[in-house]
């Protein structure tokens, strides 16, 4: 970072189902960056602005860098990133094409398979609402985050009911083989894999409530794992994010069935709340929120300078 101020506009809010989480994450990022000696922060809460409105915000802020902290299909899955690219302003995170790939869980699984990374078999739910897998399965939207809309179904009746319910609010659904196992996640900062975290929700399922509302979920940083297995999971997390073109920050989610890891998904704008896993993993390496967020901004500044 240079000795001059870097003006960063932190975007939060958005039109997606995770808006409240985005507001909390965005505020945490803004507070962290404010604590840096050479960063000036502007907070901006948005809904679904048009291109001209978004550009006017950045012009008014005289922004050098945008730090989008939105979660969900519009804010994380490519539309916002495409607008930022069109405006031509440097921003933290993945380009729109990588964001689109990661948000579509079926596409992400295709990339995993191409990289030789095991992932549970899954099919997109057909137009007539059929699921081609036998229970137990997980029915979920292909393009949501924070476990919104995830249903664990142990019978054909439960599958039919979940599909009927979710079709009312989501245009695309998928059925995925249910894996009974330990929930693990690997944060990615730049090109580096952060320490593994194991998530232990009290009710056995790490849903939206366990992620953001409950305080009894347990998190184990560097959980007890065979060293070679842990290294493999971290390496695969790096491989899949590189293959998909993910940049700056990410979180890769896994299930561990015995000694067999299964890739689930990549999050290109991980949560930054008090419950969130990327800051927790970074802290294990001695990086507090200010250092974590500033490092992401520094990457963008260097990338922008290299492109000129």
Secondary structure, 3 states (H helix, E strand, C coil): CCCCCEEEEEEEECCCCCHHHHHHHHHHHHHHHHCCCCEEEEEEEECCCCHHHHHHHHHHHCCCEEEECCCCHHHHCCHHHHHHHHHCCCECCCCHHHHHHHHCHHHHHHHHHHCCCCECCEEECCCCCCCCCCCCEEEEECCCCCCCCCEEECCHHHHHHHHHHHHCCCCCEEEEECCCCEEEEEEEECCEEEEEEEEECCCCCCCHHHHHCCCCCEEEECCCCCHHHHHHHHHHHHHHHHHHCCCCEEEEEEEEECCEEEEEEEECCCCCCCCCHHHHHHHHCCCCHHHHHHHHHHHHHHHHHHCC
